[in-house]
């Protein structure tokens, strides 16, 4: 039979290794959310497990109360780290309050009514709940990497079930010696070792894949506005055009130009100009669908590609965005408006030909006094028409 002390040694060493690896990642100033709390959680957990392993030579306060309270605090940091990683709000305050409550409860079952079984039940219940919450955050839809998050989530879910069983067994069994070597106690620590090991590698893989995904985002996005760059837009547009050609589904391009942007940039400064660009990009991206492609085309020009959208529907989208931007606080400071050229896909169109027609429509919008949407002629010979005459906005 394995000795519990023997199992606690690799538990402590694994937690130290995990904390060290995560600290190294954090010291690189990489923008991965949650890493700092994971590192702190593993470090605190290592100290707690060390106190637990040395409980025979330590006072009960350190060997029992402090060790288990530190393990709860470690779970708090690990859980809030997962919350940060998946982009959820996180606060340490409730966890700190819980840690104090646990410390008081453990003190009661050490000094007033000594009971190892009760202490095991407390720790099992808390560990089960924390593991279940971690699994819930990881298994919910969220940012990539999806596969690794699911694996890590399933590990935490299985751990939650294990601790629930541990709670149930402890409630009907009197434990007189924590280091007795009973199969149940050994199994608890063996599973704990496996869990820490898997979670450590899962955290490192999550970090690696998050960084890879972030590099891809940086390579495909405009660094100022977060919109697609021209290269990524070109790739997405070619796929959409090919699909429209095969399926005969409508496809429309919107070409935007912020009116009098240079004047605002010169009079209010480049920082204000950057703010205008970012605000317009944010408004546009919130107005468009996930399947639409939105790109900063250059300077103050943006372009949106709307699959499965005909000219009439695109006019509504464009004019709604035109009015929304004109009412934005940043734009109103400089009477900012936007002109929009709209062109619909015609059989045989290339991206260049479609963009040329949208650009011609944009030129007409500028010539018509700006702050309007103009629909380019299609193959039926429809003339340039102000969009608000095509559709009456709601």
N, C-alpha and C positions, 0 to 999 in steps of 0.2 A: 504494500500500500504506500502510495506517495505521501510524504510528509507535507503538511500545509505550509510550513516554513520554507520548504524547498520550492513550492509553487510561488510563494510571495516574492522570492528573489527575482525570478524572471519577470514577474509583474512590475516590480519597481524598476528594473533595468529597461524594460520595454517602454515604460512611461517616460523615463529619463531620455532614452533615445528619441522618442517621438517629440518631446519638448525641445530637445536640442536641435533636431532637424527643422522643426517649425520656427524656432528662434532664428536659425540661419536664413530661412526664407524671408522672415519678417525684417531682418537686418538689411536685406537687399532693397528695401523700400518698394517692393512690388505691390501693385494696387489690388491684391487679392483680398476680398473682404472676409473677415472672420479668423484669419490666420493668427493674429496676436492673441485672441482669446483661446484658440485651440492650444497654443503654446503655453499660455499661463495655466490653462486647465490641466494639461498633462503634467506640468511641473508641480502644481499643487497636489494632484493625484499621487504623484511619486512620493512626495513627502508624507501624505496621509497613509499610503501603503507601507512605507518604511516604519512609521510609528506603529502601525498594526502588526508588522512582522516582529517588532522589538517589544511588544506589549508585556512580555514576561519580565523584562528588566526595566521597564519604564513605569512611572506612576499611572494609575488608572485614568487620570485625567488626560495624559498624553496618549497612552496606549489604546484607549477606548473612545473617550469623548472627543478629543482633538483629532484623532486619526479619522474617525467616521465623519466628523463635521467637515474636515478638509476634503474628504472624498465627495461629500455633497456639494461643497463649494466648487470642486473641480467639475462636477456634472453641470453646475450652473454656467460656468465659463464655456464648457463644450457645447451646451445647448444654445446659448446665445451666439456662439461662434457659427453654428449651423444656421441660425436665424439670419445673421449678417450675410453669410455666404449665399443664401437663396434670395437675398434682397428684402427680407422682412424686418419690421421694426423690432429692436431688442433693447431690453433694459436689465441691468444687473440688480436693481433695487429689490424686486420681489424675491429673487434668488437669495440675496443677502439676508432678507428677513426670514426666509425659510431655513437658512443655515443656522441662524440664532435659535429658532424654534426647535430644530433637531438637536442642537447642542443641549438645550434645556431638557428635552425629553430623554436623551441618552444619559444625562447626569442623574435624572430621576431613577432610571433603571440600573444605574451603577451604585449610587450611594444610598438611596432610600428604599427601593424595592429591587434588589439585584436580580436581573433576569437576562441571560444571554439570548434566549428565544425571543423575548420582546424586542431586544436591540436588533436582532437579525430580521425580524418582521418589519421594523421601522425602515431599515436600510433597504430591504427588498422592495417595499412599497414605493419608496422614493425612486429607487433605481428603475423600477418597472415603469413608473409614470414618466420619468425623464426620457427613458429610451423610447417610449411610445410617442412622446411629443417630438423628439428628434426625427423619428421615422416619418411622422406626419408631415413635418416641414420638408423632408428630403423627397418624399414620394409624391408630393403635390407638384402640379405643373409649374415649371420655373425655368430659369436660365440654364443653358447647357453648361457642362456635359450631362446629358440626361441619363445615359446608361450607368455611369459610375454613381450618380446620385441615387439611382434606384437600388443598386447593389448595396451601397452604404445604408440606405433606408431599410432594406430587408434585413440586414445584419442587426440594426437597432430594433427592428420589430421582433425578430427572433429573441433578442436579449430581453425585451419587455415581457414576452411570454415566459421565458425562463425564470425571470425574477418573480413573476406572478406565481409560478409553481413553487418557487422557493418560499414565498410568503405563505402559501397554503400549507406546505409541509411543515414549516416552522411553527405554524399555529397549533399543530397537533402533536408536536414533538418537543420534549424537554431537552435542551442542549446544556450540558454541564461543563463542557470544556471546549473552548474554541479551537484548540489544537489537538483535539482528540483523535483525529485521523479518520473519522467516520466518512463513509463513502459520500454522504451528502455534502459535508463540508469541503472535502477534497474536490468534488464535482463543481461546487460553486467557484472555487478559485481557479480550477482548470478552465472553466468556461470564461471566467473573467480574463485570463491570460490570452485565450484565443480571440476574445472580443477586442481587447486593446491592440493586439497584433494586427487584426484585420482592419480596425478603424484607423490605425496609424498609416497603413499602406493606402487605404481608401482616401484619407485626407491628403496624402502626398500626390495621389493620382488626380484627385479633384483639383488640386492646385495646378498641377501640370497641364491638365486639359483646359482649365479656366484660362491659363496664360496663353495656350495655343489659340483658344477661341478669341481672346482679347487681341492677339497679334493679327488674326484674320480680320477682326473688326477694324483695327487700325489701318490695315492694308486696303480695306474696301470703303472706308468712310472719310469724309472731309473732316479734318481735325478740329475746325472751328464750330461747325454747325451740327456735326453728327450725321448729316445726310450722306447718301452714297457719293463716291467720287466718280469721275467720268468713266474710268476704266470699268468699275463694277456696274455702273448703269448701262454701259454698252453691252456687257455680257448678259445682263438681265433683259435688256431690250431686244437683243437678237433672239433670245429664246421666246419672248412674247410675240415677236413678229412672226417667227416660224410657226408658232401655234395658231396665230390668227390666220395665217395663209392656209394652213391645213384645214382648220375647223370652220372657217368663214365667220368666226365670232368677231364682234366689233372691238376696236382698239383705238384709244385716243391719247394724244399727247397734249399736255399743257405746258407752255413756255412762259415763265414769269420774269418780269424785270421790275425791280423796285424803282419807282419814279423819283427823280431828283436825289438819288442816293449820294452822288458825289458831293452835292451841295451840303447835305446833312453831315457827311463825313468830314468835309473841310471846315464847316462852321462849328460843329460840336465835338470834333476830335475822332480819332480812329477807334477809341474804345466804345464810343456811342455807336459808330458805324457797325462795329462787330456785334453790339447788342441788338441792333436792328436786324442784322442777318440772322442771328440766333433766334430772335423772337419770331421772325417770319418762318424759319425752318420748323420751329416747334409748333406753330399754329398749323402749318401745312401738314406736318406728319400726324398731328392729332385729328385732322379732318379727313385724311386719306385712309384707305383700308390697308390691311396687312399685305394683301396681294399686290398693291400698287407699289411702284418704284419711284422714289423721290431723290433727286440729285442736285447738288450744287454744281451748276454747269460752268461757272466762272464768274468772278467778281460778284455783282449783285444779281446775276441771272440764275434761275433755278428751273428745273424741268421735272414734270411728273408724267409717268406712263401709267395709264389706266386700262388694264385688260378687261375684256367683256363689258365695255362701257361705250355706248354710242355718243354721237356729238351732242344730242339733246341732253343726255344725262351729264355729260362732261361740262356743259355750259352751267348747269345748276351748281355743280361742285366748284367750278372756277369762280362764279360770281359770289357764292357764299364765302369763299376764302377771301375774295377781294374786299368784301364788306367787313369781314371779321378783322382783317389786317388794318383797315382804315380806322377801326374803332379801338385798336389796341393802344394802350397808354403810351408806349414808346414811340409808336408811329405818329400819334396825335401831336406829340411835342414839336414835330417838324412838318406837320401836315403830310405825313408819309402816305403814299398810295402805291398800288401795284397795277401794272398793265399786263394783260395775259393774252397770248396767242394760242389758238386751239386748232388742232388738225387731226382729222380722223384717218385711220388706216384705209388705204385703197389697195385692192388686189395688185400684187407686184411691187408694192412699196418696199424700199430699203429704209434703214434707219436714217440715212442721210437725206433721202427725198422727203420723208415724213417730217424731219426736223427743219428742212428748208421751208416747207409750207407753213409750219408753225412759226418760224422766224418771220416769214412774210406777214403773217397775221399779226404778230407782235409789233412789227413795224407800222402796220396800219393802226393798231391801237395807240401807239405813240403819236402818230400823225393826227389821230382823231381827238387828241386832247388829254391822253393818258387816263388812268383810273377807270379802265373799261376792259371788257373781254371781246375779242374779235375771233370769229370763226372763219377759218380758211376755206377757200372754194374746194369742193370735191369734184369727183369725175363727172358729176351731173351738171357741173357748171354753175353752181350756186355762187353768187357774188359774196364779197367780204361783207359781213353783217355784224353790227354790234350785238354781242351775246344777249344783252338785256332785252333786245327786241325779238330774239328767238324764243326766249323763255321769260316769263314774268316770275322773278324770284319770290318764294313764299315769304 
